[in-house]
Amino acid sequence: MSAVVLCAGLLPGCSGETNVTPDDRITVWSLENLPPRMAATEEIVARFEEETGIEVELVGVAENQLPQMVMSAAAAGDLPDVIGAVTLGQVWQMYANDLLDTDVAGDVVRALGTDTFTPDALHLTGDGDRRLAVPSDAWLQLVVYRADRFRQAGLPAPDTYRNLLRAAEELDGDGRVGVSLATDPGDVATQQSFEDLALANDCEMVRANGDVTLDTPACRRTFAVYDALAREHGAPGTQTVDSTRATYFSGSSSVLVWSSFVLDELAGLREDALPSCPECADDRGFLAENSGIVTTLEGPDGTGPTQFGEVTSWAVTRTAETRASRTFVEYMMGEGYEDWFGMAPEGKIPVRTGTPDDPGGFLRAWRSSSLGVDRREPMDRVYPPELLDRLADGVTEMRRWGITQGQGPLVGATGGELPVPKAIGAMTSGQLSPDEAARDADEEVSALRDSLR
């Protein structure tokens, strides 16, 4: 059974008020489940417990397992109180299934100061005046490219469809591929990469009236460009989020589409994902020094450069112990906030920029936060201020499929079923033409939309 129909029956926690006896104990699931990030979160939680007397059971959860875990927990009447680092699609999916305490989320934002959050993050995590979750931080989708090779070839930065295609073609050869781009049909990273290119070309998934629009001329062009990049000028076989990074890091490709989480690894600060290009053997920082970074793209059918990214939030569930949960989220967005986004600042760009007394304080702290896992260096020493400015500005102007059209529940459903990555996987493996992939994706998303009505 799909998670989108989780509350079709009378499952515990899906409707009606709950009566939770306050005991100052809460369970918190965190999607920041990598060991270093769990360790950093445990330190913040320990301070919170000492200062408040509230006990926290912290559980790391993989992002791709969250929908099924939420479904099972709701059916058993055993939802956690709070979930951290929840993506937009997952927030909207839980909201559609009546699993969120939106009153607590609204109370937290008002208590912290609505004006201290970026309006874009509040808009993406709200249904009109209703606050679904508390937006915490964001990552941006980037186009990373070998600036040294581009200069040598006389190529412009790959910030448009035309420039990206030209570079992929001209730098494809001599034992290298032009670009590293995800094609895994079972990975949300494939949809994220595609949505980045789609938004740049004004290819939307759905209109406000619910009409699915993936089989339009703008979207068909996006599918065709994605196919040309990935199948004609990318590495053979299914490309995953890990293989695309490895291909760029080895020097075997000249362009990489990836999230801003790549920035610490690009700088050689994580032992299990070190750059392995020939020049990197003597200089861990070679790729960071010789890579250019594009934060916005523009397609021929687009109206201007666009920025795709992901906002992650703190979600309070319908069955939560409200007082303790509110206290916890306020702490994580206040006293614990710098340590929370500081554990991975390249992918946790704050969407709460400061406090009423210090409006820009969190952004200043973010810029000097330390990157890395096995080695740590201040971000503003590794990367130039111009890039940090673009990252900070990027989270204020992100576009996303469906949410601005009031179709958030459909966005959540597609994140679970992955119809677009499945079409891309079939296309880039030669089973479908780009036009057929666009039509298949349109039909599958339309079927999901109908199942939600």
N, C-alpha and C positions, 0 to 999 in steps of 0.2 A: 504493500500500500504506500502511495506517495505521501511525503510529509505535507504536501499542500492540502490534503484532505484529512489532516490529523484530527480536527475537531468536528468531523462529520457526525460522530456519535457523542455520547455523553461521557467524555473522558474527564477524569479528575483534573481540576485546575483550568479547564477550558471555558467555563462559564460560571457566573455567580460570584459572590464574595467568598473569600476564604477566611477562616478563623485560625490564625496562627498565634499560638501562645508565645509571647516574647520570652526568650531565654538567653538573649545576647550570644547566640551561636548562629553563624551563617555558613553556608557552603557557597564557595565562589569557584566557578569554572573559568579558566583562562585559556584563550586560544594562543597566547604567547607561550607555547609549550616546549620550545627548545630549552635544553638544560640550562644554558647560561641565563636565559631570560626568566625561567622559573626560579632560579637561584636569586636573581635580582628582585623578583616579585616577592619571594619569601622574606627577604630582608625588609621590604617596605611593610609587609603584612605583620611582621614581628613587632615593628615599631608601633603600628596601629593597635595591635592587641595590648601592648604595654600601656599605651596612652589612654585607651578607651575601656579596657576590660572586656571587650567583645572578642569572642573566640571565632577564628576563621579556619575553615577547612578548605585549603586551596587544592584544586584539581586541574592538571593540565589536560587539555582536550585538543585533538587535531581538528583543523578547520573542516576538512572533508568528512569528518565523522559527526560533526555537531548536529546536522538535521536528524539523523537517525537516533542519536543519543537524546535529543530533546523529545522526539516522538515517544521513545521508550520511557523516559522519565515522566512525561506527562501522563501516559497511560497508567503508570504505576503510582501516580500521585506523589512523585518524589523529585520534582524539579529543584534545581539549585536556587538559591536566593538571588544571586547575581552572576552574570556572565560578562567577562571582559574581552575586549578586542573583537567584538562581534561586527561582521561586515554589514554593509547596507542591505544586501539581499537577504541576509539571515535575519536582520532586525525586522524588515518588512514581512518576511515569512512568518515570524513569530507573532507579529502584530495581527496579521490576517487570521491566525489561528487563536486569537484572544489569549495569548500566553504572557503578555507584558502588563506590568503595572505602570501605566503611563502617568498616573498622578504623581508617583514618587519621582519619576524622571523629570517632570515639569517642576516639582518642588526643588529638586537639586539645582537645576539650571537657574531658577529664579534666586535661590539662596546665594549661589556663586556670583550671579550678576549676568543677566542675559547679554549685556553689551560687551562682556569679556570674551564671548565666543564669536567666531567668524560667522557672518550671516549665511554663507553658503552651506556650512556644516549644519547649522540649525535647520535650514530649509530642507536639506536632504534627509534629515532624521526626524522630520515632523510631518504630520498629516493635518494641514491647516494650522490651527492653534494648538493642536494636541502634540505633546512632546512624546515621541515613542521611546527614545533612549537618550543617554547623555553622550554627545559626541566628544571623543577624546583626542584622537590624532589621525593623521592621514599619511598615505604614501602616494607617490605620483608615478605614472608610467613614463619611462624615458626611452629615448633612442640614443644609445651610446655608440660612438664610432671612432675609428682610428684616425685621429686628426692628422697624424704624420703621413699616413698613406693618402689621405684626401688632399693634403697640400702637394704631395709629390705628383699626384694625378691631376691636379688642378680642378678638383671637384668642390662644389659648394656644400655647405652643411646639409644633411638629409632632413630638412625641415618641411618639405612638401612631397607629395606623391611623386612628382617629376624628378626631384633631386634624389629621392630615395631609390627609385627605380633605376635611374642613371648610374648611381654609385654601385648598386647591387650588380648591375650588368658589367660595368667596367672593371670592377674589382673581383670578379668571378673568374678564376683561372689560375694557372701556375700552382696547382695544388691547394688552392684556397677556394672557399665559397664566398659569395657576396654578402650574405646576411644570415643571422641566426634568429629564427622566428618559431614560436611554439606551434605545433600541429597535433598534439596529443588529444584525441577525442574525449578522453576521460578526465581532463584537467581544466579547472576553471581558468588557469593561466592562459590557455588558448583563447578563451572568450575575452579575457581582459586585453590581450594583444589585439584581437580583432576589433573590439569595441573602440580602442584607441584610434585605430585607422578609420573606423566607420564614422565616428563623431567628427573627425577631421573633414570628412567628405559629406557631411550633413545626411548621413545614413542613420536613420532612427529605427529602433526596433518596433515601436508602437506609437500610435497617435493617442491623444487624450480621450477620444471616443472609443478606444479599444481596438481600432483597426490595426492589424499587424502590417508592417511596411518593409519587410526584409526582401521582398521581391520587386523593389522599385529600381529605376535606372541608377540612382546613386548607390544603392546597396549592391546591385549587380556589379557595378564598377569596382566597389570595394572588395568583393569576393574575387574578382579577376586580378586585381593588384596583389591581393594576399597570395593567390595561387602563383602568380609570377615570381613573387619574392621567395616564397617558401619552397615551391616545387622546382622552379627553374634555376634559382640562384641560391638555394639553401642546401644544407647537408641532406643526403638521402635518408629515407626511413622516417619513422615517427620521431618528432623532436619534442622533448619534454622541457620543463622549466630548468632542469639540471643540465641536460645535454646542450641546450642553447648557450648557457653561460660557459660551459666547459669549452665549447667550440670557439667562442670569442676569446676566452682566457688563454687558450693555446696559441692564439694568433692565426687560427685557421679560418676565421671570418673577420670581416672588417666592420660589420654593423651588428648590433645586438639590441633587440627590443625587450626590455625587462623593467621591473619595478625599481624604485629608488633604494630598495633594500640591497641592491648590488654594490652600493658605493663603498661600503667598508671592505668587502671582498676585493673589489677592484683595486683598492689601495694596499692589498697584501696583508690585511690585519686579521685574517681568519685562516688558521692552519689547514682546515679540511676543505677549503675552497680557494687555494692560492692560485694566482695567475701563473701559467706554465709556459708562456711564450718564450722563445729563445733569449730575447733580451731581458726577460724577467728573472733569469737564473742569478744574475749579478745585481739586480735592482728590483726589489719587490714593488717599488712604487712606479715602475716604468709605465704600466698601463694607465694608472691614474693621471700621470703627467702627460701622456700622449693620447688620451681619449678626449674627444669633445662630447658634449652632452646637450641634446635637444629636449626641451620640455614640452613644446607644443608642435602640432602638425597641422598642415592644411592640404586639403584635397581639391581637385578641380571643380567639384560641385559644392564645395563648402563656401561659407560666407566670411571666413577668417580663421586664424589659428585657434585650435581648441586644446584643452588640457583634460586628459582622463586621469582619474585617480580613485582611491578608495578611502572612505572615512570609516574608522572603526570606533565602536562605542561601548559604553557600559550599559547593559540591559538589566533591569530589575524585573523579575518574573512575577506573574500574577499571584503566586503562593508565597512570596517572600515575606520574611519578618521585616516589616517596613521601616521601623525606626533604626534598627541595626544596619539594614541595607543602605538606607539613605546616609547614615553616618559614614559608612565605608566608602561609598562612591564620592561623597564630598571630600573625604580625606584623599582619595586617589587623584582627585582633580584639584586638590589644594596642596596640603603639606607634602603629599607623596608624589605630586605630579612631575617634578623635575627628575626624580629618580625613575619614574615610570617611562617617560619618553626618552630619558637619557640612556636607558639600557640598549636602545637601538635607534638613535636619533635620525639616521639616514632614512628610516622607514616609519618613523613615528613623529612626524612633523606636527607640532601642537596646533590644535584648532581653538584652544583657549589661549589667547595671546598674553594674558596677564591677569592682574587682579584690579579691583576698583582703585586701590591705592597705588598700584604700579602697573599701568595698562600694558606696557610692552615687556614686562619682566620675564615672562616665560619664553618669549621669542629670543630675547637676549641670551638667556640661559641655554636655549636649544643650540644656538649658533656655536657656542663654545663647549658643548657636550662632547664627550670622548667617543669616537668611533671604534669599532673592533670587538673581537672576542678574545683571542689569545694575545694580541697586542692592542694597546689602546692609544689613540692619539686624538687631540682636540680636532673637531671637524673643521674649524676655521683655520687650522694650520695645514690641513690636507687639501682642502678645496678653496677656490677663490671666493671672495665675497659676492661676486656677481652671480655665481651659481647658487649660493645660499639665498640670495635675494629672490632668484627665480623660483626656487623651491618653496620659500615662504609665501610668495605671491601666488604660486600655483594652487595652493589649497584654498585660496579665496575665490577661485573662479573655475572650479571643476564642473564638467558636464558629465551626466550619466544617462544611460538608456532608461527610459520608462518612468523614472521617479519624478522628474519634473512634469511629466504628462499625467501624473496621478495614478500610475500603474505599478506602484511599488510591489504589491503582492505577486504580480506576474514576474517582476524582476527576481523576486525570491524563488519562485517556482523554476525559472530557467536556470538559476544557479544550482539547483538540485538535479535537474534532468539533463542539462547541458546539450540542448538541441543544436546550438550554433557550433560548438566544438565538434560534435559528431558530423555535421555537414562539412566542416573544414577538413576533418580527418579523411573523410571519403573523397573530398575534392583533391587534396594534396597527394593522395595515394593513387590518383588517376581513375577512381571509380565514378566520379561525377565531374561534369563541366562546371565552371563557375556559375553559369545561369541555373543549372540544375541544383547546385548546392544552395543558391539563394532561394529557389522555390521550395526545396525540402525544408530548409530552416524556417521559412515563412509558414509552411503547413504545420510543422511540429509546434511552433510557438502559438499558432492559432488554436491548435488542439488543446494546449495547456491553458490558454485564455478561456476557452469554452468550459474546461473542467473546473474553473474557479467561479463560474457564474451560478 
